[in-house]
Amino acid sequence: TLLDAVAGVLAPGATREGRVLVGGHAIPQHGVRLPAMVGYVRQEDNLSLTLTPRECVWFAAQLTLPVDATKAQRSAAVDSTLLSLGLSHIANTQLGGNASALQRVSGGEKRRVAIAMSMVCSPRVLLLDEPTSGLDSSSAHRIVATLRELASHGRVVMLSIHQPAQRTFEMLSTALLMHQGAPVVVGSVTELYERIVIADVPCPPGYNLADHLLDVTADPVAVAKLREGAAAELDSRPLEISKRPPDGPAPWEAVRMARGWKGGLRQLGLELRALYWRIGLNVYRHPSLLRLHLGVVLVLGPAVGLVFHGVGNNLASFQNRSGACFFVLCLFGFSGLSAMEVFISEQEIMLRELQQGYYRLVSYFVAKISVDALLLRALPAILFSLIFYPTMGLRAELPRFETFVTVATLINVCSGMLCAAISVLFDSLGAANLAATILMLLLLLMNGALVNLREVARPLQVGQSLSFFRYGFEALLTNELEDTIVMVDAPGIMPIPVKSRVFLAILGMDADNIPNDKSVLALFCVGHAALALLLLYVKASTWRPKFLCRPPVPRKRTPGEQVLTEVAVVNSKKGHSTALL
């Protein structure tokens, strides 16, 4: 929680008291979102397992280095970072591994990759939340040794760490022990030995000092004595720093002003290029979903076309045309369920990268949605239409075919956008799928094929107007039946020619509405996309409306905690590492 407060990454409804200063400038409560100023490595790695360490760091370099940096400069920064963190030997190994790989990336190496992504832009302050958790003693020691080396080059490195080995603990220049939200003891390792002796809880010979400090927290008397010294120490040193005048304008404000609207457009271009590059690699290395979509339409296109093949102008052919249009709606309506993974699959990665300021939410949204709409919605719909339309023997007129392709594509895109929006509301893929399936069934019920649009109760007419399947069904069916004659050949009567407009009118449809139906479907696509973006923004933002948050429960603070919140200061000029225990 303390590191989150320093970095400005607050939980929904949380607020921060006190100030965090970098170079004498107060960091805004919700952070600066500029990785070159403050880098934050969370406890969870949340890396894209499809990429290699080099590609992960290259992705970060594209988004965090200056906009005018050349490709050669970015490559040099990536190589230098990989070398300094000892990752060169696995630089081209996929983090998730593959069947043919002879080498695997260990947990400690993944942790160093996460650190490398934050270090490639040489931030002035580096914050790390439990970088050694889940690692063996040797790997943890190497991580801390690397961080100590980074801190010796004019950077501030602050980390939280639990139960480090003695040799690892001795590498820390300053340690702060926290207990129940308040400081217990602070100082160098030598000073910690002295303070616990003064508090009558000396460390036994040969015992790990870090373990002993954790044991001391079980003694209320010793904790009270140690807290008095910690409060005095925190009250003396940081306040001297906070009284210094700022050394020039705030660096993050200078960067924002330098970007301007032109620089902002260039940054937007860099963000989209980097995101499209990563998405392209993911699709190339894991094309199973794309192959499945294409395989389904390549099989169902001729199969279903043969089922409805040989349409004529009698009542049976009218039924077949209606059934074919309804099948197209169902196929592309439920195909949109695969869009559930657009955001859920990378939710943790997206939230981490947004918090670290790699890109803006709108850039991520545009890149993910556009690739999904093009590869998994438009391409399968076009391929299906090219096969199904002539196989079934529908009207061989180019304008009719163009309408069929357009409507099928819009239905698929619209369904995918809606499912993507629904997925944002859930953390579980199963729950999201169930909710989307039920909604799709309800929308299909109102499409005009199962319920007559003219006979439903007035309240249900609102539901029909909200069903994009209704407009798609009307456009597909009227496109096929417009200006045709249907022979009513019921048993026992002579065949009677009836204009198709009569049947369409009975169903509550009109061929003149085809252009309007296309426009409405396009608006549904835009509306569903806007809904998905809005829901994603609410989920990704650290801010929430008060009615969505539980009010904080006030509690009495200890004197030491008051001091800590009032003088939480990070000085960017001193190159030392601080461990938060």
N, C-alpha and C positions, 0 to 999 in steps of 0.2 A: 504493500500500500504506500509506503514512504517513497519508493522509487517511482511508482505511478504518479504520485503527487509532484515529485521533482521534475519528471518528464512531461507533466501536463496531460497524462493519459488517465483521466478520472472515470470511475464507474458511473453509470447512470444515476443521477440524483446526488452524487457526491460533490462536495466543495472543498477547496483548499484554503486554509488560513495561513497567514504569513507570506513571505516572499522567497523566491529563488532567484539569485543574481548570477549572471554570467558577465564578467567584465564590468561589474557595477550596474548592469541593466537588468531590470526585473523581467523574468520570463512570464508571458501571459498565463493565466490560470489553465488554459487548455493547450499549452505548449506552443512552440514556434513552428512546428511542422516543416522544419528545414533540416534534413539529415546532416548537412555540412556543419551545422552549429551544434546540435545535440543528437547523438546517436543513442538509441535505446534497443537493447537486445533482450527480448522477453524470455521467460523460462522455457516456453514451448518453442521448439525450432520452427515449426510451420513452414517447411521448405517445399518447393515443388519437386517431388521425387522423380519427375520425368527428366529434369535437367541435371547437368553435371555441375561440380563446384565452380568450374570456370564460367559456365553459362549463368549460374546464379549470381556470381559476382559481376559478370558483364552486364546482366540485367540491372543490377543496382547502380553500376557505373553510368549507364545510359541515363538514369533518372536523377542521380544525385550530384554528378560532376557539373561544372558550369556549362551553360547552354552552348557557348562558343568553343568548348573543348573539341579537339579533332579526334578522329577515330584512333589515330596512333597514340595520342595522349591517354585516351581511355584504356586502350590495350596495355600500355605501359603501367598504368595504375593497377589494373587487374593482375598482371603478372607480378608486380611488386608486392601486392597484398597477399596473393597466394603463397609467394616465397616466404614472406615474413611470418606467416602463420603455419608454415610447414605443410601446405596442401598441394604442392606442385606435383607430387607423385600420384595423386588421385584426381588431378585436375579434370581429366576427361572420362571419369567413371560416373555413371548415372547414380544418383543418390539412392534411388529405389532398387538399383540392380536390375539385371535381366538374365534370362536363361543361359545366355552364352558368356556372361561375364565371369572372368576368373578372379576378379578382385571385387571386394565389397567395401562400402564406406561405413565405418564404425560410428557409434554414438558420439564419441568424443570428436571425431572428424566432422560430423554434421554440426556439432555445436560450434566448431571453429569456422565452418562455412557461414553460419549465421552471424558470427562476429565479423568475418571478412566482409560480408555485405554491408555492415554498418561502418567498417573501417576504410572502405575503398575511397571514400570522399574526405578522409582525414578530419573527422569532427573534432571540435575543440573540447567537447565533453562526451564521454562514453559511459553510459549507464547499463549495467547488466544485472538481470534478475536471476539469481541462482545459476550461474553458468556452469557449475560443477555438479549439479543434481543429476543423479542417475549414472554417473561416471565412476569408474574404478579410481583408486587412489593415484595411480600413475598418470592416468589421463587428466584427472583433476589438477594434479601438480603442474602438468605441462600447460594447461589452460591458464592457470594463475601466473606461471612464469612468463607466458606470452603477454598477458595483460600488464605485468610489471614492466616488461620491456617497452610496451606502448606508452605507459605512464611516464617513462623516463625521457620521452621526447616532447615535453611541453604540453601534454594533454592531461586532463583530469579523468581518472578512471574510478568509478564508484560502483561497487557490486555488493550484492547480498550473497552470503555463503553460510552453509550449515555443516557443522562437524568436520572441519578440514583437518587433514593430518598436521602434525606439529611442524614439519618442514614447510608445508604450504602456508600455515598460519604465520610463520616467522617471516614470510616474504611480504606481508602486508605492512605498509608504512604507518597506517592509522586504522584502528579498529573501534567500532561502536557497537556495544551490546544492547539490544532492544529487548524489553520484556513488558508485555501487556500494554504496548503502545507508548512506552516511555523509555528514555535512555537510562541504562544502569551504570555503564562505565565506558570511558572513551580515552584513547591515547595510543601510543605506539606499544609494541609488544613488551618492551622493557618497562614502560610506564604502567601497563596493566599488571605486571608482576608486583610492582611497588604498591599499587592501590589495593590489591586484594590482600596484601600483607597488612596494610593499615586497617583494613576492615576485618581483620582477624580470621580470614578464610584463605590462608596461603595455599598455593598449589603444591601437592605432594611431589617429591622428587620422581622424575621419570614419567610423570602423568601429563597427558596432552592438555595444554592450557585451555584450548577451545572447549574441550569436553568438561573441564573443571568449571569454567565460567557458566556453562549451561547448567551444571549441577548446583552452582551457587544460587541460581534464581529460585530454587526451592526453599531457600532460607530467607524469610521476610526481614529479619533483623539485618543480615548482611546486605540485602538488596537496598534497604533504606539508607545504610551508611554509604554504599557505593553511589547511590543516586545523588546524594548531596555533593559529592565530588564531581560527578558528571554534569550536574546542573551548573556548577561554578565554572567548569572547563568550557562548556558550550556557551556560557554567558560572557566569557572573556575574549575568546579568539574570534568567532565569526562577526561579532558586532564591530570590531575594528575594521574588518573588511567591508561591511555594509555601509560604513560612514565615508568610504572613499568616493570621490566624484567619479562618474562614469568616464571610461576612457574612449571618448568619441561617441558617435551616434550608435544606436542599437544595430548590431550587424544584421539581424534578420530583417529589420525595416529597410536597411540599405539595399539588401538583396531584392526585396519586394519592389522598391522604387526603381531599381535598375532594370527590372523586367519590363515594367510598363505594359501597355496593351500589346505592343509588338513582341516584346520578350515573352509575354504570356502566350501568344499564339505559337511562338517557336517552341516554348516549353510544352504546350499542348501537342504539337506535332511530334516531339520527342517521346512523350508519354504514349501516344497512340502507336508510334512505330515500335517501341519496346514491348508494348502489350501484344500487338499483333504478332511480333516475332516470337514471343513466348507461347502464345496460343497456337501458332503454326507448328512449333516444335511438338507441343502436346498432341495435336491432331496427327502429325506425321508419325510419332512414336507409339501412339495408342489410337489407331484408326478404327477400332472395333465398332464403335457406335455409328460412325459414318458408313462403314461397310454394311452394318445391319440395316440401316435406313435404305440404302441403295439396293441391297438384296431383297428387301421386302417388296419394294415397288417393282423391281425387275421380275419377281415371281408373280405377284398379285396382278400386275398390269395385264399380261396375256391371259392368266387364268380367269380372272373376273370378266375380262372382255369376251372370252369364249362363252362364259355362262350366259351373258346377255346378248350374244351375237345374233344377228339376223332380225333386227327390229323392223317392223312394218308400220302400218297406219291403223291397226285395229286396237280394241280395248286392251288386249294382252300386251301389245307393244307399248301402249301408254303406261301400263303397270310396270313393264320392264324398264322403261326410261325413268320412271319415278324411283324404282328400286335402285337403279344404277346411281342416280344423283344422291340418294340417301346413303348408299355405301361409300361414295366419295367423301361425304361429310363425316361419316363415322371414321373412315380410315385416317384422314388428316386431322380430325379432331382429337382422336386418341393418340396419334403419333406425336402430338405436342407434349405428351407427358414426359417424353425424354428430355424436355427443356428443364425439368426439375433439377438436373445436375449442373445447370449453367452457373448457379451461385452457391448451391449447397456444397458442391465438391471442393470449392476453393474458399469457403467462407472464412475460415480462420486465417488463411494466407492473406486474403483481401483485407480483413480488419487490421492485421498487423502492419501491412504495407501502407494502408491509409493512415494509421496512427503515426507511422514513421515519416510520412510526408513524401512517399515515393511518387505518388500521382494523385490526381483528383478523382473523386468518385465518378464524375460524368465521363472521364476518359475510360475508366475501367468498364463502366456500363456500356458505352458505345462499342468498345472493342468486343466484349463478350456477346452482346446481343446481335451485332451485325454479322459476326462469324456464324453464330447459331442460325440466324435467319437465312443466310446465304447457303451454307453447306447442308444443314439438316432440315430446312423447310422449303426453300425455293427449288434447290436442285432436285430433291426427290419428287416434288410435285410436277416439275417440268418433265422429268423422265417418265413418270407414270402416265402423264397425259399423252406423250408421244407414242406410247405403246397401247394404252387402253382405248383411246379415242378411235383410231382406225380399226382396231380389233373388234370392238363392239359394233362398228358400222354407223356411228353417229353422223350427222349432216356434214358432208365434205365441203365445207365452205370456210375459207380462211378466217373471216371475221368471227364465225361461230367457234372455231378452234381457239382463236386468240382469247375470246371471252372465257372459254372453259379453262384454259391454262391460267389466266389471270385470277379467276375466282378460286380455283383449287389452291393456287399459291397463297392468296390472301387468307384463305381459311386456315391453311397450315401455319402461316406466320402468326395469325391472330391467336390461334390456339397455343402456340409455343410461347408467345408473349404473356398470355394469361397464366399459363402454368408456371412460367418463370416468376411472375409476381406472387403467385400463391406460395411458391417454395420459399420466398423470403420470410414468410410468416412462421415457418416451422424450422426447427433444428433437426428433425427426424425426416429422412426421406420417405419412410413408410407412411407417416402421418400426412405428409404433403401429398403423396400419391393418392391416398384415400380421399382426402378433401377435394382434390382436383377431379378425380373420377366421378364423384357424386355431383359436382358442379357441372361437369360435361354432360352427364346424363340428363340433368334438369334442363340445360340449355338445348340439348337435342330434342327433348320432349316438346319444346316450343318452336320447332323449326317449320311447322306447317305440313309435314308428311304424316305425323301421327295424330295431331290435333288440328281440326279445321280452324283456320284463323278467324273465320266469321262467326263461329258459334261459341267461342269460349266466353266465359264471364268477363265483364269489363275489368275487374282488378287484374286478371291474368294477361290482359292485353299489354300492360306495362312490362310484364315479364317477357312477352314475345318481342317487344321492341328492344329489350336488352340482350336478346339472343342473336349473336352474329350468325348462327347457323340458319336462322330464318332468312336472312338476306342472301346467304350463299345458296340455299335451296331454291329460292325464288329465281335467282339469276341463272342457275344451272338448268332448271326445268323449263323456264320460259325461253331460254336461249335455244333449247332443242325443239320446243313445240310451237314457237312463234310462226304464225302464217301457215299452219298445216291443217289438214283435215283428218279427223279421227272417225273411223267407221265403227259405229255402234252395232256390233254383230252378236247381240245376246241371243241365246237359244229361243226359238219360237217366233222370231220376228225377222222381217227383212232388214238387211244392213242399212243403217241410216247415217248419212254423212253429217257430221257436226263439226263446226269450227273449233279449233283447239282453245280459242279464247274463252269459249263457254266453260270448258272443263277448268281452265285456269281461274276463271272468275268464281267458280264453285269452291275452289281451294283458297280463294282470297288473294290471288296473284294477278299480276298485270305485266305483260311483256315490255311495256313502256318504262318500267321501273329498273331495267337492267343497268343503265348508267348510274342511277341513284344508288342501286345496291352495291356496285363497285366502290363508289365514293364512301358509302357508309362502312363497308368492310375495311377500307383504308383508314378511316377515322378510328375504327375499333382497334386496329393495329397500333396506331399512334397512342390511343388512350390507354391500352393495356401496357404499352412500353412506358408511358408516363407514370402509370400506377406502380409498375415495378421499380422505376427509379425513385419515386417518392418513398415507397416502403423500404428500399435499400438505404436511402439516405437516413431515414428514421432509425434503422437498425445500426447503421455504421457510425452515426454521430454520437459523440459522448454526451450531447445535450438531449434531454427529454423534457416534454411538457410536464409541469408539476403534477397534473392529474394522473400521469402514468407512473409516477414514482412514489414510493413510500416516504413520508416525511422522516427526516433524520431524528433519531431519539437522542435528546441531549443527555450528556453525562458529565460528571465533574472530572476535570483534568487534574493531574498531578502537577506540582510545580515544575518538575523537569520537562514534562510534556509541553507546558506552556512556553518554556524557553525554546524548545525545539521548533515549535510551529512559528514562533515569532522571528527566528533568526536562521531559518533554513537557507543557507547561503552556499553557493558553489562558485569558487573563484577560478577563473579561466587562466590565470597567469602561473599558478603553482602546479608543477608536474608531479603529482603524487596520487596514489591510489588509496581509496578508503573502503574498508570492508564493513558492511552492515551485517551484524550477527543477530 
